[in-house]
Amino acid sequence: MTTKHTHGPNFGRRVDGCPRCAELAAGAEPVRWNLNRRQRDALDDARREEIRAHNCRTAGCGPVCTFGDW
């Protein structure tokens, strides 16, 4: 979920006073809709690699690792 815009369609332009526009200006990732298969696969591959690279000892996980549960 992301913060909702408080204005109508603005086609990429930011609006002063809109909380979502402020998040985007601060560097938040834009929402991606309708990814093609290659884009979905690339995201999945990056996620798998991130999980493989996770080390509970160096991350200080407890008895049950919750890495990636966000």
Secondary structure by P-SEA (a helix, b strand, c coil): ccccccccccccccccccaaaaaaaaccccccccccaaaaaaaaaaaaaaaaaccccccccccccccccc
